[in-house]
């Protein structure tokens, strides 16, 4: 059973047995996986802070055939989102991005475009965490739905249709010229939120907090 090494984003962790964590992580080459990180909750964890949500890591793991869970051996930190923790708005946006990604990405299906989307929006969030999050949230939500294959006919204002057309053809860095507030594309986000919840057949836990910003 050879060890695999993949570049990945940590999406979610939750306790498992004494001192261990179950980790949901999205790899560039294998898609979304779930695995056990032994002793990850202990004071002297071998994983350190590398399992924080949306941390970009190089993860080493063993994957048995026909096994639902892999076994994590180690994580090498590539990019932490620790810098945005000083901003409550950005921290809430991180929670939202992590939840949507974890819910939309099917297991064991590589999706390089979604991987690059996460890298781009997280880099932008680190840059704009003090000034606002709505550009990142709107851009991510549109592309998360589009890449998941269920982008609907948009029943929104003309301004939001124009915004969606711009998002569809431009990298997020080129959207900075727009003056972004919570009201920018608000009806577009609301329709996309509904589509996500219909698709996953449950309410997004992070959405009420995001919309209260």
C-alpha positions in Angstrom: 0.0 0.0 0.0 2.1 2.9 -1.2 1.8 6.4 0.3 0.1 9.0 -1.8 1.1 12.7 -1.7 -1.4 15.3 -2.9 -1.8 19.0 -2.8 -5.1 19.7 -1.0 -7.4 22.1 0.8 -8.8 21.1 4.2 -12.6 21.5 4.1 -13.8 20.2 7.5 -12.7 18.3 10.6 -14.6 16.7 13.4 -13.7 14.5 16.4 -13.3 10.8 16.0 -12.4 8.5 18.8 -10.0 9.7 21.5 -7.6 12.3 20.2 -8.3 11.7 16.5 -10.0 13.7 13.8 -12.0 12.9 10.7 -10.8 15.2 7.9 -12.6 16.1 4.7 -10.1 17.4 2.2 -10.1 18.2 -1.5 -7.1 17.1 -3.4 -6.1 18.3 -6.8 -5.6 14.8 -8.3 -8.0 12.6 -6.4 -10.9 14.9 -5.6 -12.6 15.1 -2.2 -11.5 12.5 0.3 -12.2 11.7 4.0 -9.5 10.4 6.3 -8.5 9.8 9.9 -5.7 11.9 11.4 -4.4 10.0 14.4 -3.7 12.0 17.5 -4.6 15.3 15.7 -6.5 16.6 18.8 -3.8 16.0 21.3 -1.7 18.8 22.7 1.4 17.7 20.8 -0.3 16.9 17.6 1.9 15.8 14.7 -0.3 17.9 12.4 0.1 21.2 14.2 -2.2 23.9 12.7 -2.2 22.3 9.2 -5.7 21.0 9.6 -7.4 24.4 10.0 -10.3 24.9 7.5 -9.2 25.9 4.0 -5.5 25.5 4.8 -3.7 24.5 1.7 -1.4 21.6 2.4 0.6 18.8 0.8 -0.9 15.8 2.4 0.5 12.3 2.7 -2.0 9.4 3.1 -2.6 5.7 2.7 -5.6 4.7 0.7 -6.9 1.1 0.9 -8.9 -0.2 -2.0 -12.7 -0.2 -1.2 -12.1 1.7 2.1 -14.2 4.8 2.7 -11.6 6.5 4.9 -7.9 7.0 4.1 -5.2 7.3 6.8 -3.5 10.7 7.0 0.2 10.4 7.7 1.3 14.1 7.6 0.5 17.5 6.2 3.1 20.0 4.9 1.7 23.6 5.1 1.6 25.5 1.8 -0.7 28.4 2.6 -2.5 29.2 5.8 -5.7 31.4 6.0 -4.6 32.5 9.5 -4.1 36.1 8.4 -7.8 36.6 7.8 -8.7 35.7 11.3 -8.4 39.3 12.3 -11.5 40.1 10.3 -14.7 38.6 11.5 -16.4 39.1 8.1 -13.6 37.2 6.3 -13.6 34.4 8.9 -17.4 33.9 8.3 -16.8 33.9 4.6 -14.2 31.2 5.1 -16.7 29.1 6.9 -19.2 29.6 4.1 -16.7 28.7 1.3 -15.6 25.6 3.2 -19.2 24.4 3.8 -20.3 24.9 0.2 -17.2 23.2 -1.2 -17.6 20.2 1.2 -21.3 19.8 0.2 -21.0 20.3 -3.6 -17.8 18.4 -4.3 -18.6 14.7 -5.0 -16.1 12.2 -3.5 -13.2 10.8 -5.5 -13.8 13.0 -8.5 -10.9 15.3 -9.5 -12.0 18.9 -10.4 -9.0 21.0 -11.3 -11.1 24.0 -12.2 -12.8 24.0 -8.7 -9.3 23.6 -7.1 -8.1 26.7 -9.0 -11.3 28.5 -8.0 -10.5 27.9 -4.3 -6.9 29.0 -4.7 -8.0 32.2 -6.5 -10.8 33.3 -4.1 -8.8 32.5 -1.0 -5.9 34.6 -2.3 -8.3 37.4 -3.0 -9.9 37.0 0.4 -6.5 37.4 2.1 -6.0 40.6 0.2 -9.4 42.2 0.8 -10.2 40.8 4.3 -10.2 44.3 5.8 -12.2 46.1 3.1 -15.0 43.5 2.6 -15.9 40.0 1.5 -18.8 40.4 -1.0 -16.7 40.3 -4.1 -15.1 37.0 -3.0 -18.4 35.5 -1.8 -20.3 36.5 -5.0 -17.6 35.3 -7.3 -17.1 32.0 -5.5 -20.9 31.3 -5.3 -21.4 31.9 -9.0 -18.5 29.7 -10.1 -19.2 26.9 -7.5 -22.7 26.5 -8.9 -21.5 26.8 -12.5 -18.7 24.2 -12.1 -21.1 21.9 -10.3 -23.3 21.9 -13.4 -26.6 23.4 -12.2 -26.4 27.1 -13.0 -30.0 28.1 -13.6 -31.6 30.8 -15.8 -30.9 33.9 -13.8 -34.1 35.7 -12.7 -32.4 38.8 -11.3 -32.1 42.5 -12.0 -30.4 43.7 -15.2 -27.5 45.0 -13.1 -27.0 41.5 -11.6 -27.2 39.8 -15.0 -24.5 42.1 -16.2 -22.5 41.3 -13.1 -22.9 37.6 -13.7 -21.7 38.0 -17.3 -18.6 39.8 -16.1 -17.9 37.1 -13.5 -18.2 34.4 -16.1 -15.4 35.8 -18.3 -13.0 37.5 -15.9 -10.7 36.4 -13.1 -11.6 37.6 -9.7 -8.7 40.0 -9.6 -10.2 42.0 -12.5 -13.5 42.5 -10.6 -11.9 45.0 -8.2 -12.8 47.9 -10.3 -16.5 47.4 -9.3 -17.6 49.2 -6.1 -18.6 46.2 -4.0 -21.1 46.4 -1.1 -23.5 43.9 0.4 -26.1 45.1 -2.1 -23.9 44.4 -5.1 -25.4 41.3 -6.7 -27.5 40.5 -3.7 -30.4 39.1 -5.7 -27.9 37.0 -7.7 -26.5 35.5 -4.5 -29.9 34.8 -3.1 -30.9 32.8 -6.2 -27.6 30.9 -6.2 -28.0 30.2 -2.5 -31.4 28.6 -3.2 -30.1 26.5 -6.0 -27.3 25.2 -3.8 -29.7 24.3 -1.0 -32.1 22.6 -3.5 -29.1 20.6 -4.9 -27.8 19.4 -1.5 -31.3 19.0 -0.1 -30.6 20.9 3.1 -30.1 24.4 4.5 -26.6 25.9 4.5 -25.6 26.2 8.2 -23.2 29.1 7.6 -25.6 31.2 5.4 -27.6 33.0 8.2 -24.4 34.2 9.8 -23.0 35.3 6.4 -26.1 37.2 5.5 -26.1 39.0 8.9 -22.8 40.7 8.1 
